[in-house]
Amino acid sequence: MKQIFVLALMLIGVYSIAAAQELYVFTEPASNMPTKSIGVRITNEGIFNNPGYVSRTIPEVMIGFNKNLMMHAQAFLSDMDGKYRLEGGSLYAKYRFLSLDETHSHFRASAFGRISTSRRPTYTRDINLEGDNSGVQGGLIFTQLLHKLALSSTLGYAHAFENSDRQIAGMPQPKNMLSYSLSSGYLVLPVVYKDYKQPNFNVYLELLGKTDPKSGQSYLDIAPALQMILNSKTRIDLGYRFQAAGNMDNRYTKNMYLLRAEFNFYNVLK
């Protein structure tokens, strides 16, 4: 039994090294977390484009049911409306339908869906289903790993639920939103893999965009990020996104930092 346990830890370590640069900070990869595993995240977002400073905290639980299916459950709390309170929650599911594996490289394709609720009033045309809007979203993710470099693209479409109690007269009332992203991640450390306890250090650069198909308004953000993974179980992310181009005003994610801690527990589900 001891030998089997050690072998399992080694396999987890190899998985972490092989896919570490796919653990993007602002987007999800097409790959899934290990089967029968549970992850716990706590994310803090700080936003500077409003008068003063506001923040959001997102506790999250992730479950890997099998190699193809995983789910996230999130809660959203913030002080964006003057008082720190619970805003709402979200369920996110991802299904991997394509895997092409080669030595030191692989290609993954997945479909995802999200349903969210929020009691925040709407002030902007942007649709953000992680705290600001109630709605549904679906899309596709494609991720290519090339040794230490991982590239990923996402295409999604979101629909916001109408709620006359929260939609303020004279303010934009968003209904639909096209989202797209291109993400890159590079494994800097370790240079040579020896065991699963080695720290992983990854650097990321992500391009995050949205377009309102009705008005034609859009934006494109650039989001650099750093990541540390310890013992193949603990992950720490630090990133910042800023607008490179666009004409969609008063959105919540403009000029926003992200700080996250994640803890993973492997082979805990029966």
Legacy VTK file of the C-alpha trace (Angstrom):
# vtk DataFile Version 3.0
C-alpha trace
ASCII
DATASET POLYDATA
POINTS 270 float
0.000 0.000 0.000
2.833 2.390 0.802
4.394 1.862 -2.638
1.032 2.477 -4.315
0.528 5.700 -2.338
4.004 6.959 -3.289
3.359 6.093 -6.937
0.061 8.006 -6.835
1.797 11.093 -5.467
4.443 10.844 -8.190
1.750 10.646 -10.857
0.050 13.708 -9.377
3.357 15.523 -9.476
3.924 14.579 -13.114
0.386 15.793 -13.931
1.081 19.096 -12.201
4.379 19.647 -14.006
2.913 18.634 -17.385
-0.161 20.853 -17.110
1.023 23.593 -14.749
1.329 26.202 -17.476
-2.307 25.515 -18.431
-3.663 26.760 -15.084
-4.521 30.197 -16.414
-5.327 32.980 -13.982
-8.164 34.819 -15.753
-9.569 31.997 -17.890
-10.173 28.235 -17.697
-8.204 25.720 -19.825
-9.775 22.905 -21.801
-8.065 20.398 -19.493
-9.780 19.265 -16.296
-8.573 18.723 -12.755
-7.672 15.127 -11.749
-10.445 12.571 -11.327
-12.034 12.259 -7.853
-10.358 15.433 -6.628
-11.672 18.523 -4.851
-10.260 22.033 -5.047
-10.976 25.015 -2.804
-10.264 28.568 -3.960
-10.475 32.013 -2.447
-10.129 34.913 -4.880
-9.925 38.636 -4.167
-10.445 41.212 -6.916
-9.692 44.893 -6.465
-11.039 47.471 -8.884
-9.603 50.948 -9.313
-11.727 52.520 -12.065
-14.481 53.533 -9.627
-14.265 56.487 -7.235
-12.101 55.163 -4.437
-11.501 51.437 -4.177
-13.901 48.485 -4.176
-13.265 44.757 -3.962
-14.925 41.397 -4.445
-14.237 38.093 -2.677
-15.071 34.813 -4.415
-14.989 31.556 -2.405
-15.150 28.552 -4.717
-15.310 24.753 -4.605
-14.277 22.631 -7.606
-14.978 18.928 -8.149
-13.362 16.624 -10.692
-15.907 13.851 -11.294
-13.849 12.091 -13.966
-11.259 12.944 -16.623
-13.904 14.601 -18.799
-16.269 16.354 -16.379
-15.705 18.911 -13.632
-17.847 21.529 -11.856
-17.326 24.780 -9.939
-19.613 26.372 -7.348
-18.945 30.032 -6.506
-20.288 32.683 -4.149
-19.780 36.434 -4.687
-19.341 39.009 -1.911
-18.359 42.647 -2.386
-18.631 46.231 -1.157
-19.320 47.630 -4.643
-22.712 49.017 -3.615
-21.512 50.660 -0.410
-21.917 47.759 2.016
-20.050 44.475 2.064
-22.645 41.800 1.340
-23.404 38.548 -0.443
-24.230 39.369 -4.081
-25.066 35.965 -5.509
-23.586 32.727 -6.784
-22.733 30.687 -9.844
-22.491 27.086 -11.084
-19.971 26.285 -13.824
-19.514 22.938 -15.606
-16.936 21.884 -18.190
-16.936 18.762 -20.369
-13.827 17.698 -22.287
-14.850 16.043 -25.559
-11.507 15.806 -27.375
-8.004 14.726 -26.281
-5.030 14.272 -28.594
-1.890 13.197 -26.735
1.719 13.089 -27.894
5.090 13.103 -26.134
5.536 16.488 -24.362
2.425 17.881 -26.046
-1.336 17.491 -26.132
-4.449 19.154 -27.475
-7.725 19.478 -25.550
-11.169 20.737 -26.537
-14.004 21.321 -24.055
-17.485 22.776 -23.846
-18.560 24.816 -20.820
-21.709 26.273 -19.358
-22.489 28.663 -16.513
-25.612 29.860 -14.715
-25.362 32.795 -12.311
-27.493 34.925 -10.062
-26.762 38.398 -8.726
-28.759 41.045 -6.914
-26.570 43.918 -8.099
-28.149 46.788 -10.061
-26.954 47.159 -13.662
-24.898 50.252 -14.470
-22.915 49.053 -17.476
-23.387 47.345 -20.824
-20.806 44.688 -19.950
-22.124 41.287 -18.784
-20.040 39.736 -16.013
-21.538 36.493 -14.661
-19.013 36.330 -11.817
-20.815 38.718 -9.496
-22.424 41.498 -11.534
-25.213 39.907 -13.593
-27.729 37.088 -13.504
-27.687 34.962 -16.629
-26.411 31.961 -18.533
-23.336 31.386 -20.659
-21.983 28.662 -22.913
-18.928 28.224 -25.064
-15.899 26.279 -26.250
-12.279 26.097 -25.070
-9.273 24.857 -27.072
-5.897 24.316 -25.391
-2.583 23.250 -26.931
0.397 22.226 -24.780
3.835 22.395 -26.454
6.383 21.237 -23.860
6.720 24.261 -21.543
4.378 26.545 -23.502
0.581 26.289 -23.356
-1.784 28.232 -25.624
-5.541 28.423 -25.156
-8.497 30.150 -26.796
-12.057 30.575 -25.545
-15.226 31.600 -27.333
-18.385 32.169 -25.314
-21.853 33.687 -25.532
-23.722 35.064 -22.510
-27.345 36.058 -22.012
-28.346 38.247 -19.049
-31.695 37.700 -17.374
-34.009 40.701 -17.318
-35.001 41.999 -13.893
-36.893 45.282 -13.748
-36.170 45.673 -10.009
-32.418 45.913 -10.651
-32.258 47.575 -14.040
-31.970 51.319 -13.452
-33.804 53.674 -15.789
-31.468 55.471 -18.169
-28.662 52.949 -17.660
-27.623 50.284 -20.173
-29.641 47.094 -19.938
-27.391 44.387 -21.375
-28.933 41.270 -22.882
-26.306 39.379 -24.863
-22.513 39.378 -24.977
-19.905 37.640 -27.088
-16.661 36.877 -25.204
-13.315 35.678 -26.522
-9.834 35.188 -25.153
-6.341 34.077 -26.115
-4.118 32.880 -23.273
-0.477 31.815 -23.084
1.379 30.229 -20.179
5.051 29.317 -19.827
6.622 27.018 -17.228
9.747 28.813 -15.933
10.623 26.518 -13.026
11.634 23.796 -12.471
14.114 23.656 -15.337
14.525 19.913 -14.764
11.799 17.874 -13.047
13.003 15.713 -10.121
9.987 15.152 -7.855
6.463 16.435 -7.209
7.569 18.609 -4.258
9.469 21.001 -6.504
7.863 24.458 -6.710
6.427 25.414 -10.097
6.708 29.007 -11.307
4.615 30.046 -14.321
4.179 33.308 -16.221
1.052 34.178 -18.190
-0.175 36.695 -20.712
-3.866 36.710 -21.577
-5.954 38.774 -23.997
-9.565 39.137 -22.813
-12.249 40.631 -25.028
-16.003 41.099 -25.296
-18.394 42.508 -27.884
-22.023 43.575 -27.503
-23.601 42.353 -30.756
-26.471 44.839 -30.506
-24.533 48.094 -30.034
-21.204 46.979 -31.495
-19.365 48.229 -28.406
-16.360 46.152 -27.414
-13.146 46.079 -25.430
-9.867 44.172 -25.269
-7.875 43.780 -22.045
-4.280 42.660 -21.572
-3.740 40.565 -18.440
-0.227 39.545 -17.334
0.011 37.197 -14.339
2.396 35.190 -12.155
1.744 31.837 -10.516
3.429 29.619 -7.919
2.495 25.965 -7.283
3.766 24.256 -4.134
3.860 20.478 -3.535
1.554 20.033 -6.542
-1.354 20.964 -4.250
-1.225 24.665 -3.366
-1.527 27.365 -6.023
-1.053 31.132 -5.666
-2.014 33.540 -8.482
-1.358 37.244 -8.914
-2.558 39.106 -11.993
-3.678 42.480 -13.296
-5.840 43.349 -16.283
-5.960 46.704 -18.069
-7.734 47.909 -21.167
-5.731 48.055 -24.395
-8.599 49.115 -26.671
-12.352 49.556 -26.606
-15.365 51.823 -26.222
-17.415 50.009 -23.556
-17.488 52.428 -20.616
-18.066 52.034 -16.868
-17.406 48.310 -16.701
-16.391 46.648 -13.446
-13.405 44.585 -14.616
-11.413 47.504 -16.049
-8.058 48.019 -14.286
-8.565 45.122 -11.872
-6.053 43.079 -9.907
-6.651 39.456 -8.950
-5.139 37.571 -6.017
-6.005 33.888 -5.483
-5.078 30.963 -3.273
-6.125 27.430 -4.248
-5.821 24.158 -2.337
-6.293 20.759 -4.014
-7.150 17.416 -2.432
-6.604 14.379 -4.648
-8.426 11.053 -4.767
-10.916 12.012 -2.040
-14.146 11.093 -3.833
-15.407 7.521 -3.842
LINES 1 271
270 0 1 2 3 4 5 6 7 8 9 10 11 12 13 14 15 16 17 18 19 20 21 22 23 24 25 26 27 28 29 30 31 32 33 34 35 36 37 38 39 40 41 42 43 44 45 46 47 48 49 50 51 52 53 54 55 56 57 58 59 60 61 62 63 64 65 66 67 68 69 70 71 72 73 74 75 76 77 78 79 80 81 82 83 84 85 86 87 88 89 90 91 92 93 94 95 96 97 98 99 100 101 102 103 104 105 106 107 108 109 110 111 112 113 114 115 116 117 118 119 120 121 122 123 124 125 126 127 128 129 130 131 132 133 134 135 136 137 138 139 140 141 142 143 144 145 146 147 148 149 150 151 152 153 154 155 156 157 158 159 160 161 162 163 164 165 166 167 168 169 170 171 172 173 174 175 176 177 178 179 180 181 182 183 184 185 186 187 188 189 190 191 192 193 194 195 196 197 198 199 200 201 202 203 204 205 206 207 208 209 210 211 212 213 214 215 216 217 218 219 220 221 222 223 224 225 226 227 228 229 230 231 232 233 234 235 236 237 238 239 240 241 242 243 244 245 246 247 248 249 250 251 252 253 254 255 256 257 258 259 260 261 262 263 264 265 266 267 268 269
